[in-house]
């Protein structure tokens, strides 16, 4: 889902062009624009994360609990918020659609590559292996 955030780039670029015209007229500044867009986007991203989590969490046979579902939804929401924020930043720095699309796509791909998604489980250290099972006994063995 975070990779699909690039579809929002044309809208952001158009909004930035509108901001430039309205800022020149003295209506509002960049800070008000940024805060307003962020506050307006929060509920929609939460709705998208909730709908997606409702379908995917139970179909993925993950831990059947309310806290597990809430944690999954929170991480998904945070990921979507970070991906959209990155896309807005890059679109503001590169106002050409194709350039922004390419840079955002590359950055999201790099994000996936270095975030551990492509690391085999056998090469992960004990901390990352135990993130799914935080109370497992071998993670908390005290060696003397």
RACORHU-V771326 format. One record per helix or strand. SS is the DSSP state (~ for helix, > for strand). FROM is the first residue (numbers start at 1). TO is the last residue. Records with the same first field share a line. If there is no record, write none. Layout:
# RACORHU-V771326
SS: FROM-TO, FROM-TO
This chain:
# RACORHU-V771326
~: 2-24, 30-59, 66-93, 97-114, 121-123, 126-129, 137-140
